[in-house]
Amino acid sequence: MPPTPDPPQPDLHRTIEAVWRIEAAKVIASVARMVRDVGLAEDLAQDALVAAIEHWPRQGVPDNPGAWLTTTAKNRALDQLRHARMQQDKLEQLGWDLQAQEALIVPDFVDALDAARADEIGDELLSLIFTACHPVLSPEARVALTLKVLGGLSTAEIARAYLVPEATMAQRIVRAKRTLSAAQVPFAVPRGEELSERLAAVLSVIYLIFNEGYTASSGDDWMRPALCDEALRLGRMLAGLAHAEPEVHGLLSLMALQASRAKARVDAQGHAVLLPDQDRRRWDTLLIRLGLNALERAEQLAREQRQALGSYALQAAIAACHARAHQAADTDWVRIVGLYDALHQLTPSPVVMLNRAVAVSMAYGAQAALPLVEELSRDPAMQRYPWLHSVRGDLLDKLELRELACQAFEQAWALSSNARDRDVLQQRIQRLQSS
């Protein structure tokens, strides 16, 4: 047995981690094109990573580490394909009938090599994105698999982000790979109407990841920046690959504009700071520029293709109203109300209407908005939504109905599962009780 290699030094270890985070998706995509199996491709890519950990401390980091990892993983894939072809040849020699051979679902060696040589990395990455987000998987499995194979995150990192045990997340990822393999999901970018349908699923997965990072649904932290960063990276990757799709740029714009406020959303003590109270000097101007440019691209493509803005672009346009305002008082709330009207026509939702009610209150006053919120509160599902009660409490507070406002904030506090959100609500309750 060969001796176990010494672990890499801390600096080299960080370098390898950084390279893997950047290159993992490309390596897996290249290999998946050859073996037609995302799970096997990831295993082969992980083998290449192990080889890097063994060889780079002695040989140094290659000039092109991504190419080194890809070549190493592809060589292992070729070994797998040769072995599979040998097994197939043996079965043929033994006289197995055609049905038994097909049941093995062995990829054709020559075809796989031809596809690997002919395919561009962009197509490979797109294929990987669409495969990881295939509708045969549950939404939770799509998110986990996307973060694993495209985000380059470890199972432990994904489990921590979603507050589940590592073993649970590992099982979820393994089941997702098996489901894709059992369903024989093709490693390819869909075409025609299927492309539009599947693109919507891909965008929703990326936005789910971003939202969980931007406003954590539970736990002690208000935000999980690593998830926001991964979603933005995936969004930029997809915008580069599917550059003619308006909604891809719309989503990138929305995430960039929201992420630009991240540093201003908490104070020095880690307490949440709501949008009207944020120090806008702390907003990230580079992300704002990225977001506004992406929104302009989405609008341009929509005009050229003679189609209305999609839901992500409309939400980005709302975020842009905030980004363009140098102070809260400059916000164009009337335009925001109109954008929420357009968004509701496109994707009717009580949450959209709740956000519209907030915009109405800022544009026309709390008295105009309260009946809208009261109407929404008749929906049983919305009664379980903490932010309906929080918005209602805010409007009642502005109308100086303090006892009713306090009751509304208490309902919101009881329904919220995020510790930081509850802190904000508790402060509102205490202020009302002491006034």
N, C-alpha and C positions, 0 to 999 in steps of 0.2 A: 504494500500500500504506500503510495507516495506521501511524503510529509505534508501536513496541513500548512498552507501558506500563512505567513504572518499577516495579521490584520493591517490594513493600510493606515498610515499616519493620519492624524486628525485633519490636516489641511488637504491631503490627498483624498481622504474619505469625503470631505465636503465637496471637493471638485467632482468626484465620481457621482455623488448625489445630484449635483447641479446639472451635470451632463445628462444623466438619466432622466431627470425631470424635463429637460428640453427635448431630448431625442427619443424618448420611449415610444411616443405615438408613431413617429416615422418608422422606427425599427419594426414595431409590431405590424404596422400597415404593410410594409414591404414583404414581411414574411407571411402575413395572412393572405396576400395575393397569391403566394405560391402554394400554401397548404390548404387554403379554403376553410380554415377553422380558427376562429379568434382565440379560443382557449389554448389550442396547441401553439399558435403563434406567440401568445404571451409567454408560455412556458419556454419556448425556444429563445425569445428575447431575454428572459430572465437568466437562461443558461449563458447567454452572451455577457450579461452583466456580471455573473459570477466569474466568468473568464477574465473580464476586465479587472475585477478585484484581485484576481490571482496574478495577472501579468503586468499591470501598469505600475505597481510598486517597484518591480524589478526593471522593466523596460522603459518606464516613463509614459506619460500621457501622450498618445499619438497626436500628430498635427491636426487630424480630422477625426476626433473621437466618435462622432456620430457615424461616419463611414466605417470605422473599425467595428463598432457594435453591429451595424447592419450586415457587414460582410460575414462576421462571425456567426450571427444568427442565421443568415441565409445558408452558410455552409452546413450548419446543423440541420436546417430544413432539407437541404439536398440529401443529406444522409438519411433522413426520415423518408423522403420520397423514393430514394433508391431501395431502401429496405422494403417499403410498401410495394414497389414494382417487382422486386424479387419474389415477395410473397404471392403476388398476383400471378407471376409466371409459373411458380410452383403449382398453384391451384389449377392453372390451365393444363399443365403437364399431367396432373393427376386426374384430369378429365371432369372437373367440376362443371356443372351446367351453368349457363349464363345467368340464371336467376340467383344462384348462390354467389357468383362473383359480384353481381350488382349490389347484393345485400351488404357487402363489405364497405361500400361507398368509398373506394380507394381513388384518390385523384389521379388523373392521367399524368404521368411524369413529363412527357414531352409538352403537352398542352400547358401544364403549370409553368414550365421553364419559359415557354414562348410568351405567356402572359406576363411573367415577372420581368422579362427583358423589355417588352413593349410598353408596359404601363408607366405613366408618369407618377411621381410621388404625390402630386396634387390629387389625382384620381384615387390613388391608394388611400390617402388620408380621408377623402370624402367617403369612400367605401367603408372605411373603418367607423367613421362617425355614424353613418346610416345603419350599419350593422349593430353597433352598440346600442342604438336607440330604436331598434326594430319593435314594432307593436306587439310581437309575440311575447315580449317581456313586460312585466308589470312596471309601472312608473318608478317604483323604488329600485327595482333591479336595473333599469336603464340608467338611473342616476349613479348607482354604485359602480356599474361596469364602465360607464363613461369616465368617471373620475379615476378608475383603475388603469384603463388602457390608454386613455387620451390625456388625462391629467398627470399621469405618472405618480399618483399618490399611492402610498402603501395602504394595505388593508387596515392597519392600525390607525393611520391618519384619518381615513374615511370614517372608521368607527367612532373615533373621538369627535369628529365634526358633527356626526349625527346622533351622538350620545347613546350608542348601542354597544353591547359587548363585542370585542373583536371577533370572537367565534361566530356570533350571529351574522356579522357583516361578511365574514369569510364564506359562510354557508350560502349567503345571498348571492355572492359573486360566483361561486362554484355552480350553483343552480342556474344562474343566468347563462353561463357558458354552455352547460349541458343542454339547456333549452334551445339555444341557438343551433347547436350541433344536431340535436334530435329533429328539429324542424327543418334541417337542411337549408337554413337561411343563406341565400346567395351573397357572396362578398362582392357587391356591386352597387353603384349608384342607381337608384330607380329612375325610370323615365316617365315622361308624360304626366298624366294626372296623378299617378302614384308618387311622383317626385314631390308635387305640391303637398299631398297628404302627409308624406313622410317627413318633409322639411318642417312642417308645423310641429311634429313630435320632437324632432331634433332641437328646434328652438325652445320648445317648452322645457325640455330637460335642462338645457343650459341656463334658462331663466330660473328654474327651480333651484339649481345649485347656487346661483347668484343670490336669490331671495333668502335662502337659508343662511347665507353668509352675511347679508346686509341687515336682516332683522331676524335673529335666531328665534325659532318658534318656541324653544324652551331652554332651560339651563340658566347659568349665572351670568353669561355674557350677552350683551346686547347685539354684538356683531361677531362674526368669525371671519376675519379678513382673508385667511388663506382660501376659503371657498370663493369669496369675491374675486380674488386674484385668478384662481383657476377658471372661473366662469368667463372673466374678461379675456383670458388667454385663449380659451376655446372659441369665444366670439370673434376675436381678431383672426384666428386661424380660419374659421368658417367664412368670414367676410373676404378673406384673401382667396379662398377656394371657390365659393359661390358668389362671385363678385357682381353678378347681374341680377341678384335677387334683392328687391327693395327691403323686405322684412328682415333679412340678415343684417343689413346696415342699420335698420331701425332698432333691432335688439342691441347691437353693439353701442349705438348712440345712447339708448336708455340706460344700459349698465354703466357706461363711462360717466354719464352725467350724474347718476345717483352715487356712484363710487367717489366722485370728486368731492362729495361732502363728508366723507368718512371721518377725517381727522377732526372736523368741527362737531361731530355728533356726540362726543364725550368731552367732559371737562378734565382738568388735571387730576381730579380724584376718581375718574372713571364713571361719573354719573352722566346719565343721558341728557343731551341738550336737544330740544325740539327745534324744528326748522326755523320758526320765527325768531328764536333767540340765538341762533348760531352766528359766530364770528365769520363772516364771509371772506375775510382775508385769509382764513385757513383753508378755504376750498382750493382744490388742486387745479390750477389753471391749465396744465397740460392735458389732464383728463377732460376738462371742459372743452378745450379746443378739439380733442379727438371726438368727443360726443357731438359737438356742433357740426364738424366736418362730415361725420357719418350720417347725421340727420339730413344735411344738405344733399348727400349722395342718395339717400333713400328717397327724398322728395324728387330729385332729378330723374331717377329711374322710374318712379311711379308716373311722372308726367310723360316720359318717353314711351312707357308701356300702356299709357292711357288707362290707368287704374287708380283707385282711391288709396290713400295711405292705409296700411294695415294697423293692427292694434298696437304692436310694439312701436311703430313710428309715431302713432298718435300719443302714446304715453311718453315717448322721447320728446315730442313737441311740448308737452306739459312740463316736463323736467327742464326743457330749454328756457321756458318762461322764468323759472326760478334762477337758472344759471345766468341769464342776461340781466337780471335785476341786481344792481350794486348794493341795494339794501332792501329789507323786507317790504318796506312801504312802496317800493317801485314796481312790485310784482303786478303783472297784467292779469288780474283775477277774472276780468270779464272774458278775455280770450280763453282762459283756462276753463271757464264754464262751458264755452262753446266747444272746446276740444273734448270735454267729457260728454257732451251731447253726441258728438260724432262717434266717440268710443262706445257709448251705450247703444247706438244704432247698430254698430258693427258686432259687438259682443255684449248683449244685454246681461247685466249682472247687478245684484243689489249692492255689492261692494263698490262698483263703479259709481252707482247712484249715491252712495254714502260719501265718496270722495267729492262728487259733484256738489253735494250739500255743503261740504266744508268750503268749497270754492264760492258757492252762492253766499255763504255767511261773510266771507271776506270781501266779496264784491258788492253785496246789497244789504248786509247786516244779519245779525242773529235771528231777528224776528222773521225774516223771509225764509231762513233755512230750517228753523225748528219744525214746522209742519212737514217738511220733506223727511226729516229724520223720524218723526213720530209715525209717519206712514210706513217707513221701512221697519220700524220696531214691531209691526204687526206680523212680520214674517217669522215663523218659529225658528228657522235656521239662524236668522240674524239676531235673535234674542240670545243665542249662545256665542255671538261674536263680540269679544270684549271691546273692540274699537267702536262699535255702534254706541255702546253705553258711555264710552269716553267722549265721543263727539257730542252726544246728547248732554253730558255733564258740562262740557265746555260752553255749549250754547246757553244752557240754563244759567251758568255762572255769569255769562256776559249780560243776561237779562235780569241779573240780581235775584234769581230764584235759588238762593243758596242751599236751602234744605233739600230741595229736589236735585240740585246739582250734586250734592254730597252723596245722596243715595245712588245716583247714576254712576259716580266714580267708584263707589263701593262695589257695585255690581261688576264693573269692569275689572276691578282688582281681583275679585273672587274668580273670574273666568280666565284671567291671564296666567300663563305658565312660565313666563320669562321673568327672572328676578329683577332685571333692570327696569322693565316696563312697570312692574309692581312698585318699584321705588318711586318712579315718577308719579304714579297714581296716588301713592300714599302721601306724597308731598302735597298734592292738590287737596286731598281729603283733610289733612291736618290744617292747611291754610284756611279752608272753609269752616272747619270746626272752631278755629280760634278767632274768626272774624265776627 
